Amino acid sequence: MPATRSPRARAGKPSAPAAAEAFAAALDALLPSFPFGMAVSGGPDSVLLMHLGAAYAKARGQRAPLVFTVDHRLRPASSGEAAMVDIAAQALSLRHETLVWKGAKPAHGLQEAARAARYRLLNAAARRHGLVDMLLGHTADDQAETFLMRLARGAGVDGLAAMQASVRLDGLAPDIRLLRPLLGVSRARVLADLEAMGVSFVQDPSNADPRFERVRMRALLEAMAEAGISATAIARSAGRLSRARAALEAATQVLGAAAAQVSPLGSVALDIAPFAAAREELRVRLLQWILKTVSGGGDACDDADLAHLAERLCAPGFKGATLGGTRLLPKRQGGLMLFLREGAAIAPAAAPLRPGTPLLWDGRFLLTLSASARGRLPPGGLFVRALRRDGSRAALTMLKDQGIRIPAMPASLRETLPGLWLADGTLAGAPHLGFWHPLHLSLARRFGCDFQPRSLAKNPS
């Protein structure tokens, strides 16, 4: 049986939760779409979220929210806890669905893997139900714990801004907004409200396990509170840093508009003059964005490496470099630096391209083949991989034989572009070069390929 905590019975009508006003004000500012989803584990924070979210929608005459519980199957009691949430949701006339994390669990990095699985499951559920927003029950204490965890790693403004009230998580939950309307409410307030309402909740034993970093930070917060440093005060500081982060991102966008030119071929040209005149923090941020855009995402580069690269870029005689899956080539005229994909960093495996199913190739190009191409595919289908030297030469040779003008671009850029290949290794198309094999020209009208630049805003939490 799951461990639960049942507040003492109160006579008379249950009290209205004191956190309701702060919750409503925060959610009003986020302009939620109705109906929204709510992630409810059964713990105190999410249980109060469920009650407040239901009351919020009802008071505005909107459709009732949907409740989702992720059962990670990491503890024997997890299924029972999900069933308890189902009962509680039904008592509020809310639809409830349990989402199960299936498959083998990793031996290391379990919490990170569970978090990733949780957001992917919530994203998929939201898509099934046509939801735009998903509410999460993170409180001011969660915010303070996150702040301390990142402080221990030497984080800068972005990391210490901690969790955002509204966010999309690229790669995990890209189709929904994750909203956190309880970030301004303390855990003590949550518990007091549930006590006053007479509402039960689940006690997760992992929340007392010191093996987990967040639990250790929770204990540290208790010690800091005795010195007068409260979780609420730390959360307020994180909120102010979030505003500073937004200002820096806006300034980086201005610099990007002046100094960086994005090509549909997946490269970025950087004008060194305005770049060199900018502050170091803005140069580092712009470089981070360029590297992520050109490399298709990848891992973020260390700020110290980026600051060093910025200095080298602005110094006379810079000959080029490679960093983060990106090559830097100085152009002979115009004071420009060309950033293009490092060919050796592109996965060599070919990815199948199926009609009606978009394919994000190398994190950079979104490739589509319309459903009408189903009966026109060559035997064995079509596959996508980089042109590399062999595909580039084959395309150029055939274009020359056909008397077609060859687009001007560096060979090192051309070789990183996507090519469409047959199962036997024959090049069927090189769309960016304007090449299609004569036997497969009918596919050209049904094919699309668009470069996908990254957002200038760093991916928040």
URMOQUI-V440588 format. One record per backbone hydrogen bond with DSSP energy under -1.0 kcal/mol. NH is the residue of the N-H (numbers start at 1). CO is the residue of the C=O. Records with the same first field share a line. If there is no record, write none. Layout:
# URMOQUI-V440588
NH: CO ; CO
This chain:
# URMOQUI-V440588
5: 201
15: 196
20: 17
23: 19
24: 20
25: 21
26: 22
27: 23
28: 24
29: 25
31: 28
37: 133
38: 66
39: 135
40: 68
47: 43
48: 44
49: 45
50: 46
51: 47
52: 48
53: 49
54: 50
55: 51
56: 52
57: 53
58: 54
59: 55
61: 58
62: 57
66: 36
67: 95
68: 38
69: 97
71: 99
78: 75
81: 77
82: 78
83: 79
84: 80
85: 81
86: 82
87: 83
88: 84
89: 85
90: 86
91: 87
93: 90
94: 89
97: 67
99: 69
101: 71
113: 109
114: 110
115: 111
116: 112
117: 113
118: 114
119: 115
120: 116
121: 117
122: 118
123: 119
124: 120
125: 121
126: 122
127: 123
128: 124
129: 125
131: 126
134: 177
135: 37
136: 179
140: 185
143: 139
144: 140
145: 141
146: 142
147: 143
148: 144
149: 145
150: 146
151: 147
152: 148
154: 151
155: 150
160: 156
161: 157
162: 159
167: 178
172: 169
173: 169
177: 132
178: 167
179: 134
180: 165
183: 180
185: 182
190: 186
191: 187
192: 188
193: 189
194: 190
195: 191
196: 192
197: 193
198: 194
199: 194
201: 5
202: 42
203: 3
207: 204
208: 205
209: 206
212: 209
216: 212
217: 213
218: 214
219: 215
220: 216
221: 217
222: 218
223: 219
224: 220
225: 221
226: 222
228: 225
229: 224
234: 230
235: 231
236: 232
237: 233
238: 234
239: 235
240: 236
241: 237
242: 238
243: 239
244: 240
245: 241
246: 242
247: 243
248: 244
249: 245
250: 246
251: 247
252: 248
253: 249
254: 250
255: 251
256: 252
257: 253
258: 254
259: 255
260: 256
261: 269
263: 267
266: 263
268: 339
269: 261
270: 337
271: 259
272: 335
275: 271
276: 272
277: 273
278: 275
283: 279
284: 280
285: 281
286: 282
287: 283
288: 284
289: 285
290: 286
291: 287
292: 288
293: 289
294: 290
295: 291
297: 292
306: 302
307: 303
308: 304
309: 305
310: 306
311: 307
312: 308
313: 309
314: 310
321: 328
323: 326
326: 323
327: 340
328: 321
329: 338
331: 336
337: 270
338: 329
339: 268
340: 327
342: 325
345: 342
346: 343
351: 384
353: 382
356: 369
357: 354
359: 367
361: 365
364: 361
365: 361
366: 450
367: 359
368: 448
370: 446
373: 370
374: 371
376: 373
381: 378
383: 421
384: 351
385: 419
387: 417
388: 415
391: 387
392: 388
393: 389
394: 390
395: 391
396: 392
397: 393
398: 394
399: 395
400: 396
401: 397
402: 398
403: 400
404: 399
414: 410
415: 411
416: 413
417: 414
419: 385
420: 429
421: 383
422: 426
425: 422
428: 420
429: 420
430: 435
433: 430
434: 431
435: 430
437: 428
440: 437
443: 440
444: 441
446: 443
448: 368
450: 366
452: 364
